[in-house]
Amino acid sequence: MRPVPLLAGLVDKSIVAVNSSGDRARYSLLETIRRYGRQRLQEEGGTTRLRVRHSEFYRMTAVRAGQAWCGPREVDWLVRLRTDLPNLRTAVDHCASRPDLAGDGLEIAVNLARTRCWFFSTLGEGRHWLERLLATRDPSASATTSTPTTSTPTTSTPTLTAGALAMKAWIALCQGDNSAAETFLAECRAVARELPDGPSAAPVTYIEGAHAMLVRGDPASRAVLAEARDRFRASGQAGDAHMATMLWAMAEAFFGTRASASSARDVYVAEAEASGAEWARTWAQWCSGLVELRHGEAQRALAPLRQALARQQAIGDSWGPVWGLETLAWAVAATGDGTRAAWLLGAAHRMRRDTGVALTGLRPFHEAHLAAERRVRASLGGEEYEAARSRGASAEDAPGPVPAPEEGTPRARSARTRTSGSHTPTA
């Protein structure tokens, strides 16, 4: 019998349940039948074979998602990966229990990190799987030791290991865990010696640039990230190249001149629009607000920052809004609305706590945060600042629209005076 009529028959007989509430139908066995099936499978000795096939299917799913990253179906893939996260976890867990399959598990974990799937759930989980798989892996095993059911290309051992170490370091950087990031970066450099490009390989260059920007606050990070972008593009890794573009534009916003920051922003926005990727577009919009805040007028930064925040919340992003709220707080502080800025700083603090991020480990962000906090404290006084911040930290909902000062008012003119042409934190 063909699969579709067979499945429909099982649904009609209430052996299989169907859930059509999402964008696609999801099928599941009733729990009693699931237990019976598992018992029969164990009796027949087919459990291991089926688990390997299951892991291989989800390895290919993760690889396809990684290949489609930063494209028109970006959000569709994120929704699918989030829905399939229990299956992906099961697959990774099985691979982590077998050194000969740890390479398959690494491909799953690396591609979930590449698609920023962990950024939509829990960053710490992504790091956990990468650490566990790297510790489990048999160095003599090939990247994929199970019998492939498609022609999906596999990755060489050093390249996969270097990519996994780079992703692990990237997650640690995003968490603000500088100590771990330093250790992971050193491991990445060591493995890179086995790569054809050596230490200048694109993933290693990218992490070097990210580390220089986020940990050291080094203006030289701009050139390193631009190089990583070129290397990713040359190797056809469009999604990874776009992430390098994003960080390069961000570094230019923090450390560059008005001209270089505006130029990088324009490249980033054009690239995001051309990709048709909604997540990429939201970050390009956020970057536009950051450039306007640091090199233009604080008031004009509000609209793109608010729009980016709203769009990220609409697609279920739990990572972007952490920085959307924080950067919005800097902009609001620069316009003189101290009470709302303190509220936003509190809300951003709560979101960082929920996502496991230490702001102190992200130097340019931390410095801008401190500047905004000093400004708002001076405006409101310590007691009023703490009260407004506490309200934001305890709020359950996202902030409402942030009112921008009307053009021509003293507050708007003051904001322009404070921010125009400034290369230091304006918040």
C-alpha positions as CSV (number, residue, x, y, z in Angstrom):
1,M,0.0,0.0,0.0
2,R,1.3,3.5,-0.8
3,P,2.4,5.6,2.3
4,V,-0.3,8.3,2.1
5,P,-3.3,6.0,1.9
6,L,-1.8,3.8,4.6
7,L,-1.2,6.8,6.9
8,A,-4.8,8.0,6.3
9,G,-6.1,4.6,7.2
10,L,-4.2,4.6,10.4
11,V,-5.6,8.0,11.3
12,D,-9.2,6.8,10.5
13,K,-8.6,3.8,12.9
14,S,-7.3,6.2,15.6
15,I,-4.0,4.4,15.7
16,V,-2.2,7.6,14.6
17,A,-3.2,11.0,15.8
18,V,-2.9,14.1,13.5
19,N,-2.4,17.7,14.5
20,S,-3.3,20.2,11.8
21,S,-3.0,23.4,13.9
22,G,0.3,24.5,12.4
23,D,1.5,25.2,8.9
24,R,1.8,21.5,8.2
25,A,0.2,18.4,9.6
26,R,2.0,16.5,12.3
27,Y,1.4,12.8,13.0
28,S,2.1,10.9,16.2
29,L,1.3,7.5,17.7
30,L,-0.9,7.1,20.7
31,E,1.3,6.5,23.7
32,T,0.1,2.9,24.4
33,I,0.8,2.0,20.7
34,R,4.2,3.7,20.9
35,R,5.2,1.6,23.9
36,Y,4.0,-1.6,22.2
37,G,5.9,-0.7,19.1
38,R,9.1,0.0,21.0
39,Q,8.8,-3.3,22.8
40,R,8.3,-5.3,19.6
41,L,11.2,-3.4,18.0
42,Q,13.5,-4.3,20.9
43,E,12.4,-8.0,20.7
44,E,13.2,-8.1,17.0
45,G,16.6,-6.3,17.5
46,G,15.8,-3.4,15.3
47,T,16.2,-0.5,17.7
48,T,19.8,0.3,16.8
49,R,19.2,0.2,13.1
50,L,16.1,2.5,13.4
51,R,17.9,5.0,15.7
52,V,20.7,5.2,13.1
53,R,18.2,5.9,10.3
54,H,16.5,8.4,12.5
55,S,19.7,10.3,13.3
56,E,20.7,10.2,9.6
57,F,17.4,11.7,8.6
58,Y,17.7,14.6,11.0
59,R,21.4,15.1,10.1
60,M,20.2,15.6,6.5
61,T,17.4,17.9,7.7
62,A,19.9,20.1,9.6
63,V,22.3,20.2,6.7
64,R,19.5,21.3,4.3
65,A,18.5,24.0,6.8
66,G,22.1,25.2,7.0
67,Q,22.3,25.4,3.3
68,A,19.1,27.4,3.0
69,W,20.1,29.8,5.8
70,C,19.9,33.5,4.9
71,G,17.5,32.8,2.1
72,P,13.8,33.3,1.4
73,R,12.8,30.2,3.4
74,E,14.9,31.2,6.4
75,V,11.9,31.6,8.8
76,D,10.1,28.5,7.4
77,W,13.2,26.5,8.3
78,L,13.4,28.1,11.8
79,V,9.7,27.1,12.4
80,R,10.4,23.6,11.2
81,L,13.5,23.2,13.3
82,R,11.8,24.5,16.4
83,T,8.9,22.1,15.9
84,D,11.3,19.2,15.3
85,L,13.6,20.1,18.2
86,P,12.6,17.0,20.3
87,N,13.5,14.7,17.3
88,L,16.7,16.7,16.7
89,R,17.6,16.3,20.4
90,T,17.0,12.6,20.3
91,A,19.2,12.3,17.2
92,V,22.0,14.3,18.7
93,D,21.8,12.4,22.0
94,H,22.1,9.1,20.1
95,C,25.1,10.3,18.1
96,A,26.7,11.5,21.3
97,S,26.4,8.1,22.9
98,R,28.5,6.5,20.0
99,P,32.0,7.8,19.2
100,D,31.6,6.5,15.6
101,L,28.4,8.7,15.1
102,A,29.6,11.8,16.9
103,G,30.6,13.3,13.6
104,D,27.0,13.0,12.5
105,G,25.9,14.7,15.7
106,L,28.4,17.5,15.2
107,E,26.9,18.1,11.7
108,I,23.5,18.5,13.3
109,A,24.7,20.7,16.1
110,V,26.8,22.9,13.9
111,N,24.0,23.4,11.4
112,L,21.5,24.2,14.1
113,A,24.0,26.8,15.4
114,R,24.5,28.1,11.8
115,T,20.7,28.6,11.4
116,R,20.7,30.3,14.8
117,C,18.1,27.7,16.0
118,W,19.7,27.7,19.5
119,F,19.3,31.5,19.6
120,F,15.6,31.0,19.3
121,S,15.5,28.5,22.2
122,T,18.4,28.3,24.6
123,L,22.0,29.3,23.8
124,G,23.4,27.1,26.6
125,E,21.8,24.0,25.0
126,G,23.7,24.5,21.8
127,R,26.9,24.9,23.6
128,H,26.2,21.8,25.7
129,W,25.7,19.6,22.6
130,L,28.8,20.9,20.9
131,E,30.9,20.3,24.0
132,R,29.6,16.8,24.5
133,L,30.0,15.8,20.9
134,L,33.5,17.2,20.6
135,A,34.5,15.3,23.7
136,T,32.8,12.0,22.5
137,R,34.1,12.0,18.9
138,D,36.5,9.4,17.7
139,P,39.2,11.4,15.9
140,S,39.8,8.5,13.4
141,A,36.1,8.4,12.4
142,S,35.0,10.0,9.2
143,A,32.5,12.9,9.3
144,T,29.6,10.5,8.5
145,T,30.0,6.9,9.3
146,S,26.4,5.8,9.0
147,T,25.1,4.6,5.6
148,P,23.8,7.7,3.9
149,T,20.4,7.6,2.3
150,T,21.0,10.5,0.0
151,S,23.9,12.1,-1.8
152,T,24.2,14.9,0.8
153,P,27.9,15.8,0.9
154,T,29.8,15.2,4.1
155,T,32.5,17.3,5.7
156,S,36.1,16.3,6.3
157,T,37.1,15.7,9.9
158,P,39.4,18.7,10.4
159,T,36.9,21.1,8.7
160,L,34.0,19.8,10.7
161,T,35.9,20.0,14.0
162,A,37.2,23.5,13.3
163,G,33.6,24.5,12.4
164,A,32.3,23.0,15.6
165,L,34.9,24.7,17.7
166,A,34.2,28.0,16.0
167,M,30.5,27.7,16.7
168,K,31.2,26.8,20.3
169,A,33.4,29.8,20.7
170,W,30.8,32.0,19.0
171,I,28.1,30.9,21.4
172,A,30.4,31.5,24.4
173,L,31.1,35.0,23.0
174,C,27.4,35.7,22.6
175,Q,26.9,34.6,26.2
176,G,29.6,37.0,27.4
177,D,31.6,34.1,28.8
178,N,35.0,35.4,27.9
179,S,37.0,32.9,29.7
180,A,35.4,29.9,27.9
181,A,35.6,31.8,24.6
182,E,39.4,32.3,25.0
183,T,39.8,28.5,25.6
184,F,37.6,27.6,22.7
185,L,39.4,30.0,20.4
186,A,42.8,28.5,21.3
187,E,41.4,25.0,20.5
188,C,40.1,26.4,17.2
189,R,43.5,27.8,16.3
190,A,45.2,24.5,17.1
191,V,42.8,22.5,14.8
192,A,43.1,25.1,12.1
193,R,46.7,24.0,11.5
194,E,45.3,20.9,9.8
195,L,43.1,22.9,7.4
196,P,44.2,23.8,3.8
197,D,43.9,27.5,4.6
198,G,45.4,27.1,8.1
199,P,44.7,29.8,10.7
200,S,43.3,32.0,7.9
201,A,40.4,29.7,7.3
202,A,37.0,31.5,7.2
203,P,35.5,30.2,10.4
204,V,38.7,30.9,12.4
205,T,39.1,34.4,10.9
206,Y,35.4,35.1,11.8
207,I,35.9,34.1,15.4
208,E,39.1,36.0,15.6
209,G,37.3,39.1,14.4
210,A,34.3,38.5,16.7
211,H,36.6,38.0,19.7
212,A,38.5,41.2,18.8
213,M,35.3,43.2,18.6
214,L,33.3,41.8,21.5
215,V,36.0,41.0,24.1
216,R,38.8,43.5,23.4
217,G,36.8,46.3,21.8
218,D,39.5,46.5,19.1
219,P,38.9,48.7,16.1
220,A,41.1,46.4,14.1
221,S,38.2,43.9,14.2
222,R,36.7,45.7,11.3
223,A,39.4,44.5,8.9
224,V,39.4,41.0,10.3
225,L,35.6,40.6,9.9
226,A,35.7,42.1,6.4
227,E,38.3,39.4,5.5
228,A,36.2,36.7,7.0
229,R,33.3,37.9,4.9
230,D,35.4,37.7,1.8
231,R,36.6,34.2,2.6
232,F,33.1,32.9,3.3
233,R,31.8,34.4,0.1
234,A,34.7,32.9,-1.9
235,S,33.8,29.4,-0.6
236,G,30.1,29.8,-1.4
237,Q,28.9,29.9,2.3
238,A,26.3,32.6,1.8
239,G,24.7,32.3,5.3
240,D,28.1,32.5,7.1
241,A,29.2,35.3,4.9
242,H,26.1,37.3,5.8
243,M,26.8,36.8,9.5
244,A,30.3,38.1,8.9
245,T,28.8,41.1,7.1
246,M,26.5,41.7,10.1
247,L,29.4,41.7,12.5
248,W,31.6,43.9,10.2
249,A,28.8,46.5,9.9
250,M,28.3,46.4,13.7
251,A,32.1,46.9,14.3
252,E,32.0,49.8,11.9
253,A,29.1,51.3,13.8
254,F,31.0,51.0,17.1
255,F,34.5,51.9,16.0
256,G,34.4,53.4,12.5
257,T,33.8,56.9,11.2
258,R,30.4,58.2,10.0
259,A,31.4,57.5,6.4
260,S,32.7,53.9,7.0
261,A,29.8,53.0,9.3
262,S,27.2,54.3,6.7
263,S,29.0,52.5,3.9
264,A,29.1,49.2,5.8
265,R,25.4,49.6,6.8
266,D,24.4,50.2,3.1
267,V,26.2,47.0,2.1
268,Y,24.6,45.1,4.9
269,V,21.1,46.3,4.2
270,A,21.4,45.7,0.4
271,E,22.7,42.2,1.1
272,A,19.9,41.4,3.5
273,E,17.2,42.7,1.1
274,A,18.7,40.7,-1.8
275,S,18.6,37.5,0.3
276,G,14.9,37.7,1.0
277,A,15.7,36.5,4.5
278,E,13.4,37.9,7.1
279,W,15.7,37.3,10.1
280,A,18.6,38.9,8.3
281,R,16.4,41.9,7.4
282,T,15.5,42.5,11.0
283,W,19.2,42.7,12.0
284,A,20.0,45.0,9.1
285,Q,17.2,47.3,10.3
286,W,18.6,47.1,13.8
287,C,22.1,48.0,12.5
288,S,20.6,51.0,10.6
289,G,19.3,52.3,14.0
290,L,22.7,51.7,15.7
291,V,24.5,53.6,13.0
292,E,22.0,56.5,13.2
293,L,22.3,56.5,17.0
294,R,26.1,56.7,17.0
295,H,26.8,58.8,14.0
296,G,23.6,60.7,13.3
297,E,20.5,61.7,15.3
298,A,19.2,59.7,18.2
299,Q,15.6,60.5,17.4
300,R,15.9,59.0,13.9
301,A,17.3,55.8,15.4
302,L,14.1,55.1,17.2
303,A,12.0,54.1,14.2
304,P,14.3,51.4,12.8
305,L,15.1,50.0,16.2
306,R,11.4,49.7,17.1
307,Q,10.6,48.2,13.7
308,A,13.4,45.6,14.0
309,L,12.2,44.7,17.5
310,A,8.6,44.2,16.4
311,R,9.6,42.1,13.4
312,Q,11.9,39.9,15.5
313,Q,9.1,39.3,18.1
314,A,6.8,38.4,15.3
315,I,9.0,35.6,14.0
316,G,9.6,34.2,17.5
317,D,13.2,35.5,17.9
318,S,14.2,35.4,21.6
319,W,17.7,36.6,20.9
320,G,17.3,39.7,18.8
321,P,14.9,41.5,21.2
322,V,17.5,41.3,24.0
323,W,19.7,43.7,22.0
324,G,16.7,45.5,20.4
325,L,15.5,46.6,23.9
326,E,19.0,47.4,25.1
327,T,19.9,49.5,22.0
328,L,16.5,51.2,22.1
329,A,17.2,52.1,25.7
330,W,20.4,53.9,24.6
331,A,18.5,55.8,21.9
332,V,15.7,56.8,24.2
333,A,18.2,57.9,26.8
334,A,19.9,60.1,24.2
335,T,16.5,61.8,23.4
336,G,16.1,62.8,27.1
337,D,13.3,60.4,28.0
338,G,14.9,59.1,31.2
339,T,11.9,57.3,32.7
340,R,11.3,55.3,29.5
341,A,15.0,54.6,29.1
342,A,15.3,53.3,32.6
343,W,12.2,51.0,32.0
344,L,13.8,49.7,28.8
345,L,17.2,49.1,30.6
346,G,15.3,47.0,33.2
347,A,13.4,45.0,30.6
348,A,16.6,44.3,28.6
349,H,18.3,43.1,31.9
350,R,15.4,40.7,32.4
351,M,15.7,39.3,28.9
352,R,19.5,38.9,29.2
353,R,19.0,37.0,32.4
354,D,16.4,34.7,30.8
355,T,18.7,34.0,27.8
356,G,21.9,33.6,29.9
357,V,23.9,36.5,28.6
358,A,26.5,38.4,30.7
359,L,26.6,42.0,29.3
360,T,30.0,42.6,31.0
361,G,31.6,40.2,28.6
362,L,30.5,42.2,25.5
363,R,32.7,45.3,25.7
364,P,31.2,47.7,23.2
365,F,27.7,46.9,24.4
366,H,28.7,47.1,28.0
367,E,30.4,50.5,27.5
368,A,27.3,51.9,25.7
369,H,25.1,50.5,28.5
370,L,27.1,52.2,31.2
371,A,27.0,55.5,29.3
372,A,23.2,55.3,29.0
373,E,22.8,54.3,32.7
374,R,25.0,57.3,33.8
375,R,23.0,59.6,31.6
376,V,19.6,58.4,32.9
377,R,20.8,58.3,36.6
378,A,21.9,61.9,36.2
379,S,18.6,62.9,34.7
380,L,16.3,61.1,37.1
381,G,18.3,60.7,40.3
382,G,19.2,57.3,41.8
383,E,15.9,56.5,43.5
384,E,13.6,57.3,40.5
385,Y,16.0,55.5,38.1
386,E,15.9,52.3,40.2
387,A,12.1,52.5,40.5
388,A,11.7,52.8,36.7
389,R,14.3,50.1,36.0
390,S,12.6,47.7,38.5
391,R,9.3,48.2,36.7
392,G,10.9,47.3,33.4
393,A,12.7,44.3,34.9
394,S,9.4,42.9,36.4
395,A,7.2,43.6,33.3
396,E,5.8,40.5,31.6
397,D,5.0,42.2,28.3
398,A,7.2,43.9,25.7
399,P,7.3,47.7,25.9
400,G,4.7,49.7,24.1
401,P,5.6,52.2,21.4
402,V,8.4,54.6,22.4
403,P,7.4,58.2,21.8
404,A,9.9,60.1,19.8
405,P,10.4,63.8,20.5
406,E,8.7,66.1,18.1
407,E,10.9,67.7,15.5
408,G,11.9,71.2,16.5
409,T,11.3,70.8,20.2
410,P,14.2,71.6,22.6
411,R,14.5,67.9,23.5
412,A,14.8,66.9,19.8
413,R,17.3,69.7,19.1
414,S,19.3,68.7,22.2
415,A,19.4,65.0,21.0
416,R,20.8,66.1,17.6
417,T,23.4,68.2,19.2
418,R,24.6,65.4,21.5
419,T,24.7,62.7,18.8
420,S,25.7,64.3,15.5
421,G,29.2,63.2,14.4
422,S,29.9,61.4,17.7
423,H,32.1,58.3,17.6
424,T,31.7,57.5,21.3
425,P,28.7,55.8,22.9
426,T,25.8,58.3,22.5
427,A,23.5,56.6,25.0
